Amino acid sequence: METKIIFIYCLCEKFTKSSGIRDDNQCLMSSVEVMTFALTAALFFTVIIKLHMLISRKCNYCSYLLSTS
C-alpha cells in the first residue's frame, strides 16, 4: 500500500509541475498532498475520509491534515 501511495504522490507532483500549479505560502497542506489524499481515500478506503484520516495520522503520511469539512 505504501508503494502505491508514493507512486500516486509522484504522479500528482509531476502533474502539478507540468500544469504550473503553485501553492500559496500560507497553505498548511500542499495541493499534491490534497490530491494524493483524495485519490488514496477513493482507492483504498472507498471514500471513507475519517478512516483514511485516522490511518494517515497514525502512520504519519502527512505533516498536516485538513478537517473533514
Secondary structure, DSSP 8 states (H G I E B T S, - for coil): -HHHHHHHHHHHHHHHHHHT----TT-SS-HHHHHHHHHHHHHHSTT-HHHHHHHHHHHT--SS-----
